[in-house]
Amino acid sequence: MRDTPKVNGPASYFPSIEKTYGQPVGHWLALLVAQGGGRHMELVAFLKTEHGLGHGHANALVAHHLKSG
């Protein structure tokens, strides 16, 4: 039996993002906030080109960021 509920959606990528890139998710979300807006794919491209994130990881962070407003 599982003690913690299963995480679904973009947040399911967060442990892998932290492990792969060595920064907490809050770091990446703060970078997105500092961008001051933008469309989904513009923000994904920013994380990929400026910070070297893979597409899936960047997409998950941007989806979470935009959903949380």
Secondary structure, 3 states (H helix, E strand, C coil): CCCCCCCCHHHHHHHHHHHHHCCCHHHHHHHHHHCCCCCHHHHHHHHHHHHCCCHHHHHHHHHHHHHHC
